[in-house]
Amino acid sequence: MLSHQADIGELRARFDTSREKGDDRCSSERELNHRVLRLHFRTRCAKNTFTEEKQLLKKIKQLEETRQEIVVSDALKQKRFNDSMEWVNRPIYPDRYSCNSFP
């Protein structure tokens, strides 16, 4: 069981290279959308002072500026994952492995 968990941790580390310790960037577009929506909700529904609201809007703007970088990162992660799983879609050729194919 521990070996299986170690393998999962290794895969996560391999495919999630964007998040460093102490780094506040989003690791996916889904996470970015969640953070932006949460901040918008706080601006609409919470009792904020003017300076708090300005800080929230500034944080939303900063997050939105990273959107393109995150989309590219997601695409690269998906490509690496697809490349690593390419063997799953390979066709099996029984003619190559039958006894009749040897001279």
Sequence and secondary structure as in RCSB ss.txt:
>XXXX:A:sequence
MLSHQADIGELRARFDTSREKGDDRCSSERELNHRVLRLHFRTRCAKNTFTEEKQLLKKIKQLEETRQEIVVSDA
LKQKRFNDSMEWVNRPIYPDRYSCNSFP
>XXXX:A:secstr
 HHHHHHHHHHHHHH  S  TT    SSHHHHHHHHHHHHHHHHHS   HHHHHHHHHHHHHHHHTHHHHHHHHH
HHHHHHHHHTGGGG    HHHHSGGG  
